[in-house]
């Protein structure tokens, strides 16, 4: 784990003209500004990290650079002259190649076919020359130290090798810039090493690398410069060597270390730590590439925050607890009784319910009424012999609409007509109707307005006070810090540290997120 | 809340073992040649059971009868390989026959030119809607099925006219033989051979397989996805119309009511032949085996005599179900 970029690569970044530039690029979607006045440049042979949290605009910028989206304002510049990429093919022809997180190749076709799709070598009468193609593919892969049977279907290879094949394809199309979007998220450590050595070879060939990853260690290992995006704007450009991790994290989260806001920006009240016996005990939750031995205990009446950067494994931990995600190892127990893992019904029966991150696609059913959305999960309990009387339902719905202060004209109003905050309350009501013991909240206040946010936050406090155990995931630092009695900090799918008592503040959380030990309180 | 299973392939961490590879190979052979193997078995059974089966006359009959659906199924294979479907082929087949018979009044050129032009136009409209307007192939071609059938009725005075073929050259193409093999069979085999070469050895063919394998990946790889999808519907339209006109030449008339349900038997033949309905994998040789298999089943049932054609539908349907079950099981075993 060296913290400096490969030394054998000449540092040309300061002198050479950028190979690809974005100048003042602005992109709006349905009135929402995703990118605003972005300036971004990569030089030949440079490896440039593109950093930012969820919604910062990284993926939109990449899509603009690769021709998937066209900028509403501003321009792209290739080797000093303006270019327009109307579609991905234009960008590829010019020399911008992309390696995606998911391998974007054809699993059923062979390695060689995948590398040369669309530009297969042909013989005199225009038919594909397979022996030439196999030989070319073999030579190409050998250049990067990859030795595989190029006739094998891609699907039969390990994911890391597939990623290499994608990379080989990308650079063999006269690449000037290779954009890598989370290329290591599903690779083994050994495969990551291979990838990095290939990146070294590419840089020596003068190819510019744009590297997107949330893994700090990798960024510092393989990149020399960094551009940090936040809320669709560039907030920092510079050499990584001059940027301590802590600083980088603060830039990404928009929390300057020297300027930590005081308490009171959220509607959370005082938080309590509880010393009751834990209601939920999870041990060794593990799933390849996502979670590694995560363990936690939650007591009734406490709100426990899960801290971590994008991809640290927060949502995955919740999904593991809720039985949504299959686990390789690990156990979840409620009140000492083990819950069958990987089963949502089992988790719900045991009293674990989850409010998913994506309310729209995983939560509410927009065309159904408020009543139907609330009683949906509780229907089996409210029914007798498969039938459920409206009277029974109304009793339940009425209680929750009043208790959670859901603003709807009537229980019959369509949920899609409610505001985001009220939709979220409907979701919470749905799960409360199940009499849960543990409530898992994934970004409960995302996408709802300030007033509703405060209400939801106050509600979380109330529920905890009533004895519910709550796990809170939020990308807003102040929400985690002020809402939680304890914060368990995750990093790369592991528990990094746990903040308790007076240590639950922004400063300690940022230090833990940066994970370089520099701010470790102990 | 549904269970989320992020890319099942993530669990395949290491290189597939030799045993796995061997199994993959067996699975792949069964997928590609299963129909041919079953066809061979059926031919043996039929030869033993029915003395009249293995006669030149009967075999020529089967071959000639199969040549028309084969041409339709060739076009269908291309469409299905891209992950699409073409339900309009039965109606286009009928239109091809009617227009061919009408066109034959001005000679053999008219017999085939008119239907081919119609096939191109219908295919282009459907392909345009699917490829460029992004509409669902099922709906677009279902609309095509209905509209073209209506068109057939319109040009035949609500089906009461059956244009006859009197052009002698057309009749020779439809009914003639060389060395005991019908011209229609030869035409079908030439188209099949061209299709096989195109699929395996042309960039367009590779693009078809890539699009069916993963359309989003194909797009990101810069393949001309829309154009390829457009072209396969045009090819399918032309194949169906040409088959219809050949069928008219064979039967000396453009019957407006032919080809009802032909799209379903063409799809069955393609799927029985080992082409995945989701696209990306399959072969025209498999399609040939699928077409012949359905024809042999029909022929065997005819030989029994006491069985009606409805039994044939039951057997074909049951067969299709078995093939799809086997394919699903095989595909699942490969994914693990």
Interface residues (C-beta under 8 A of the other chain):
Chain A: X88 X89 X92 X93 X98 X100 X102 X104 X105 X106 X107 X108 X109 X113 X117 X118 X119 X120 X122 X126 X127 X128 X152 X153 X155 X156 X157 X158 X159 X161 X169 X186 X188 X288 X289 X319 X322 X324 X325 X326 X342 X344 X354 X356 X362 X363
Chain B: X1 X3 X4 X5 X7 X9 X10 X11 X12 X13 X14 X15 X16 X20 X21 X24 X197 X200 X201 X202 X203 X206 X207 X209 X210 X213 X214 X216 X217 X218 X219 X220 X221 X222 X223 X224 X280 X281 X334
